[in-house]
Amino acid sequence: MFQSDVVEKCKVNDRSAQLKLYKKYCDGMYSVAMRFVKNADDAEDVLQESFIKAFQKIHQFEGEVTFGAWLKRIVINKSIDFLKSKKEHMISVDEGYLQLVEDEDWNVPSTISIEQVRNAIDVLESKYKYVVMMYLIEGYDHQEIAQVLDISETACRTRLLRGKAHLKELLKEKGYGTGS
Protein backbone atom coordinates (compact mmCIF):
# COMPACT_ATOMS: atom_id res chain seq x y z
CA MET A 1 0.00 0.00 0.00
CA PHE A 2 1.39 3.40 -1.03
CA GLN A 3 0.59 5.28 2.16
CA SER A 4 2.04 2.81 4.67
CA ASP A 5 5.25 2.39 2.65
CA VAL A 6 5.72 6.15 2.40
CA VAL A 7 4.96 6.66 6.10
CA GLU A 8 7.46 3.96 7.07
CA LYS A 9 10.11 5.67 4.94
CA CYS A 10 9.26 8.98 6.63
CA LYS A 11 9.87 7.36 10.01
CA VAL A 12 13.52 6.93 8.99
CA ASN A 13 13.75 10.55 7.71
CA ASP A 14 13.54 9.72 4.00
CA ARG A 15 13.24 13.21 2.47
CA SER A 16 11.70 12.02 -0.82
CA ALA A 17 9.00 10.15 1.12
CA GLN A 18 8.32 13.28 3.19
CA LEU A 19 7.96 15.27 -0.01
CA LYS A 20 5.50 12.70 -1.41
CA LEU A 21 3.32 12.96 1.71
CA TYR A 22 3.56 16.73 1.66
CA LYS A 23 2.49 16.91 -1.99
CA LYS A 24 -0.36 14.47 -1.43
CA TYR A 25 -1.84 16.29 1.58
CA CYS A 26 -0.78 19.94 1.37
CA ASP A 27 -3.78 21.24 -0.60
CA GLY A 28 -6.39 19.50 1.54
CA MET A 29 -4.71 20.48 4.80
CA TYR A 30 -4.31 24.06 3.57
CA SER A 31 -8.09 24.15 3.08
CA VAL A 32 -8.63 22.89 6.63
CA ALA A 33 -6.30 25.59 8.02
CA MET A 34 -8.04 28.29 5.92
CA ARG A 35 -11.43 27.33 7.36
CA PHE A 36 -10.04 28.19 10.78
CA VAL A 37 -7.57 31.06 10.33
CA LYS A 38 -9.21 32.82 7.33
CA ASN A 39 -5.96 34.26 6.01
CA ALA A 40 -3.77 32.74 3.29
CA ASP A 41 -0.42 33.68 4.86
CA ASP A 42 -1.50 32.45 8.29
CA ALA A 43 -2.86 29.22 6.78
CA GLU A 44 0.47 28.63 5.06
CA ASP A 45 2.29 29.18 8.36
CA VAL A 46 -0.06 26.79 10.15
CA LEU A 47 0.38 24.26 7.35
CA GLN A 48 4.17 24.40 7.54
CA GLU A 49 4.17 24.11 11.33
CA SER A 50 1.76 21.19 11.07
CA PHE A 51 3.92 19.26 8.63
CA ILE A 52 7.03 19.94 10.71
CA LYS A 53 5.27 18.60 13.79
CA ALA A 54 3.88 15.63 11.84
CA PHE A 55 7.33 14.65 10.60
CA GLN A 56 8.84 15.15 14.06
CA LYS A 57 6.12 12.98 15.64
CA ILE A 58 5.59 10.50 12.81
CA HIS A 59 7.01 7.68 14.93
CA GLN A 60 3.85 8.10 17.07
CA PHE A 61 1.63 7.38 14.06
CA GLU A 62 0.51 3.79 14.47
CA GLY A 63 -2.00 3.51 11.63
CA GLU A 64 -5.16 3.16 13.72
CA VAL A 65 -6.54 6.00 11.58
CA THR A 66 -5.45 7.12 8.13
CA PHE A 67 -2.42 9.36 7.90
CA GLY A 68 -4.70 12.09 6.51
CA ALA A 69 -6.98 11.94 9.56
CA TRP A 70 -3.97 12.00 11.89
CA LEU A 71 -2.49 14.98 10.04
CA LYS A 72 -5.84 16.79 9.97
CA ARG A 73 -5.99 16.65 13.77
CA ILE A 74 -2.54 18.24 13.92
CA VAL A 75 -3.61 20.98 11.47
CA ILE A 76 -6.75 21.74 13.48
CA ASN A 77 -4.77 21.87 16.73
CA LYS A 78 -2.15 24.16 15.17
CA SER A 79 -4.90 26.38 13.72
CA ILE A 80 -6.59 26.73 17.08
CA ASP A 81 -3.26 27.33 18.82
CA PHE A 82 -2.49 30.03 16.27
CA LEU A 83 -5.84 31.75 16.80
CA LYS A 84 -5.48 31.59 20.57
CA SER A 85 -2.00 33.10 20.46
CA LYS A 86 -3.05 35.75 17.97
CA LYS A 87 -6.03 37.32 19.63
CA GLU A 88 -7.68 35.58 22.50
CA HIS A 89 -7.04 34.06 25.86
CA MET A 90 -9.69 31.49 26.50
CA ILE A 91 -11.38 31.69 29.86
CA SER A 92 -11.94 28.30 31.40
CA VAL A 93 -15.54 27.88 32.46
CA ASP A 94 -16.79 24.90 34.39
CA GLU A 95 -19.69 23.78 32.24
CA GLY A 96 -19.97 20.36 33.85
CA TYR A 97 -22.91 21.33 36.04
CA LEU A 98 -25.23 22.05 33.12
CA GLN A 99 -28.07 19.75 32.12
CA LEU A 100 -27.99 18.88 28.46
CA VAL A 101 -30.75 18.24 26.02
CA GLU A 102 -29.59 16.63 22.78
CA ASP A 103 -30.55 18.46 19.61
CA GLU A 104 -30.00 15.80 16.97
CA ASP A 105 -32.90 17.13 14.89
CA TRP A 106 -31.05 20.31 13.96
CA ASN A 107 -30.95 21.02 10.27
CA VAL A 108 -30.82 23.98 7.95
CA PRO A 109 -33.17 24.51 5.00
CA SER A 110 -31.72 23.84 1.59
CA THR A 111 -32.24 27.51 0.70
CA ILE A 112 -29.27 28.40 2.92
CA SER A 113 -25.91 27.90 1.26
CA ILE A 114 -22.87 26.36 2.90
CA GLU A 115 -21.17 29.74 2.51
CA GLN A 116 -23.95 31.47 4.47
CA VAL A 117 -23.61 28.92 7.26
CA ARG A 118 -19.81 29.31 7.29
CA ASN A 119 -20.13 33.09 7.43
CA ALA A 120 -22.51 32.79 10.37
CA ILE A 121 -20.15 30.33 12.12
CA ASP A 122 -17.34 32.88 11.76
CA VAL A 123 -19.33 35.34 13.89
CA LEU A 124 -19.72 32.92 16.81
CA GLU A 125 -17.62 33.31 19.95
CA SER A 126 -14.50 31.18 19.57
CA LYS A 127 -15.46 28.74 22.32
CA TYR A 128 -18.57 27.88 20.28
CA LYS A 129 -17.08 28.40 16.82
CA TYR A 130 -14.38 25.74 17.16
CA VAL A 131 -16.80 23.10 18.44
CA VAL A 132 -19.42 23.89 15.79
CA MET A 133 -16.82 23.88 12.98
CA MET A 134 -15.27 20.62 14.11
CA TYR A 135 -18.66 18.95 14.51
CA LEU A 136 -20.62 20.27 11.53
CA ILE A 137 -17.87 20.90 8.99
CA GLU A 138 -14.97 18.62 9.91
CA GLY A 139 -17.16 15.72 11.09
CA TYR A 140 -15.56 15.08 14.47
CA ASP A 141 -17.57 13.47 17.27
CA HIS A 142 -17.85 14.81 20.82
CA GLN A 143 -15.05 12.63 22.18
CA GLU A 144 -12.62 13.72 19.47
CA ILE A 145 -13.51 17.40 19.86
CA ALA A 146 -13.11 17.17 23.64
CA GLN A 147 -9.64 15.65 23.19
CA VAL A 148 -8.50 18.22 20.64
CA LEU A 149 -9.78 21.21 22.64
CA ASP A 150 -8.87 19.69 26.01
CA ILE A 151 -12.37 20.07 27.44
CA SER A 152 -14.82 17.56 28.87
CA GLU A 153 -17.33 15.83 26.61
CA THR A 154 -20.06 17.54 28.63
CA ALA A 155 -18.54 20.94 27.89
CA CYS A 156 -18.24 19.94 24.23
CA ARG A 157 -21.91 18.98 24.03
CA THR A 158 -22.93 22.18 25.86
CA ARG A 159 -20.85 24.37 23.58
CA LEU A 160 -22.20 22.62 20.50
CA LEU A 161 -25.79 23.02 21.67
CA ARG A 162 -25.28 26.70 22.50
CA GLY A 163 -23.24 27.31 19.35
CA LYS A 164 -25.96 25.82 17.15
CA ALA A 165 -28.58 27.93 18.96
CA HIS A 166 -26.51 31.08 18.34
CA LEU A 167 -25.97 29.97 14.75
CA LYS A 168 -29.73 29.55 14.24
CA GLU A 169 -30.33 33.05 15.59
CA LEU A 170 -27.64 34.52 13.34
CA LEU A 171 -29.16 32.86 10.30
CA LYS A 172 -32.62 34.17 11.26
CA GLU A 173 -31.23 37.70 11.74
CA LYS A 174 -29.72 37.55 8.26
CA GLY A 175 -33.17 36.72 6.91
CA TYR A 176 -32.30 33.19 5.89
CA GLY A 177 -34.78 31.57 8.28
CA THR A 178 -34.23 28.18 9.82
CA GLY A 179 -37.73 26.88 10.15
CA SER A 180 -37.47 26.23 13.90
Order of alpha helices (4+ residues) and beta strands (2+ residues): alpha-alpha-alpha-alpha-alpha-alpha-alpha-alpha
